[in-house]
Amino acid sequence: MAKVAHTADRAPALAGREFSAPKVKLAVLPPAHRVALRARPDAVAALSKALGLPLPRAPKTSETKGSRVALWLGPDEWLVIDEGAKDPLEACARVKGLHSAVTVSHRNVAISVTGPGAAAVVNAGCPQDLSLQAFPVGACSRTILGKVEIVLLRTAQDAFRIECWRSFSDYVFTFLCEAARDEAS
């Protein structure tokens, strides 16, 4: 008797959910590769070379090249996201310098918030100053939205990417929908 291989397709949390209001649109972004990266200063150059983009070294900054973005989360901590086919974990594995790289691809869900009301919608639950002067395009931070920790990235003047743990993703999406409704009224 021949063996039958069983496979299961995992549906991403909130796959395909969207919401639109007059000043803002919310969308759950497609799955992406994500790596939580910690490294000593002497390994940063080698990791940057392997990843194909410089790891940012200043607070609230990010670096983007192609489909890959590296977000500064702390003096020795980054979140590396790749929306393309290349897993950043493979690049980190080739680096000999002392570092820790852990895939968190299935832990996180990303939600985009776009439109002229995007900053107001995010600010409904996030105490961070999201003015362009304080939080310009490319700025990122680990912060809160309501009762949940998020990683926030400003991708354009009127656009944000919110990364949250999948177990909180329904709460975050619903919170943002309610804030968008309030902003529209």
Backbone hydrogen bonds, N-H to C=O, Kabsch-Sander energy under -0.5 kcal/mol:
donor,donor_aa,acceptor,acceptor_aa,energy
5,A,3,K,-0.5
10,R,8,A,-0.6
11,A,9,D,-0.6
15,A,12,P,-1.8
17,R,14,L,-2.5
19,F,26,L,-2.3
21,A,24,V,-2.9
24,V,21,A,-0.9
25,K,114,T,-2.7
26,L,19,F,-3.4
27,A,112,S,-1.8
28,V,17,R,-2.3
29,L,27,A,-0.5
29,L,110,A,-2.7
33,H,82,D,-2.8
35,V,80,V,-2.4
36,A,102,V,-2.9
37,L,35,V,-0.7
37,L,78,W,-2.8
38,R,100,S,-2.7
39,A,76,D,-1.7
40,R,98,L,-1.4
43,A,40,R,-2.0
44,V,40,R,-0.7
44,V,41,P,-0.8
45,A,41,P,-0.5
47,L,43,A,-2.4
48,S,44,V,-2.8
49,K,45,A,-2.2
50,A,46,A,-2.4
51,L,47,L,-2.6
52,G,48,S,-1.3
53,L,48,S,-1.3
61,T,58,A,-1.2
63,E,70,A,-2.0
65,K,68,R,-2.7
68,R,65,K,-2.0
69,V,81,I,-2.7
70,A,63,E,-2.7
71,L,79,L,-2.7
72,W,61,T,-2.5
73,L,77,E,-2.7
74,G,77,E,-1.6
77,E,74,G,-1.6
78,W,37,L,-2.6
79,L,71,L,-1.8
80,V,35,V,-2.6
80,V,78,W,-0.5
81,I,69,V,-2.9
81,I,79,L,-0.5
82,D,33,H,-2.8
83,E,67,S,-2.4
87,D,85,A,-0.6
90,E,87,D,-1.1
91,A,87,D,-0.9
92,C,88,P,-2.2
93,A,89,L,-2.0
94,R,90,E,-0.6
94,R,91,A,-0.9
95,V,92,C,-1.6
100,S,38,R,-3.0
102,V,36,A,-2.2
104,V,34,R,-2.1
105,S,34,R,-0.6
107,R,104,V,-0.6
108,N,104,V,-1.5
109,V,164,C,-2.7
111,I,162,I,-2.5
112,S,27,A,-3.2
113,V,160,F,-2.3
114,T,25,K,-2.5
115,G,158,D,-2.1
117,G,23,K,-3.1
118,A,115,G,-2.0
121,V,117,G,-2.3
122,V,118,A,-2.5
123,N,119,A,-2.7
124,A,120,A,-0.7
124,A,121,V,-0.8
125,G,122,V,-1.7
126,C,122,V,-1.0
130,L,128,Q,-0.7
135,F,131,S,-3.1
138,G,154,R,-3.0
139,A,136,P,-2.5
140,C,60,K,-0.7
141,S,152,L,-1.9
143,T,141,S,-0.6
143,T,150,I,-2.4
145,L,148,V,-2.5
146,G,125,G,-2.3
147,K,145,L,-0.5
148,V,145,L,-2.0
150,I,143,T,-2.7
151,V,163,E,-2.2
152,L,141,S,-3.0
153,L,161,R,-2.3
154,R,139,A,-2.7
155,T,153,L,-0.8
155,T,159,A,-1.5
156,A,159,A,-1.5
159,A,156,A,-1.7
160,F,113,V,-2.3
161,R,153,L,-2.9
162,I,111,I,-2.9
163,E,151,V,-2.8
163,E,161,R,-0.5
164,C,109,V,-2.4
164,C,162,I,-0.5
166,R,107,R,-3.9
168,F,165,W,-2.0
169,S,165,W,-0.6
169,S,166,R,-0.8
172,V,168,F,-2.5
173,F,169,S,-2.8
174,T,170,D,-2.6
175,F,171,Y,-2.8
176,L,172,V,-2.5
177,C,173,F,-2.2
178,E,174,T,-2.4
179,A,175,F,-2.3
180,A,176,L,-2.4
181,R,177,C,-2.2
182,D,178,E,-2.3
183,E,179,A,-2.5
184,A,180,A,-1.7
185,S,181,R,-1.1
185,S,182,D,-0.6
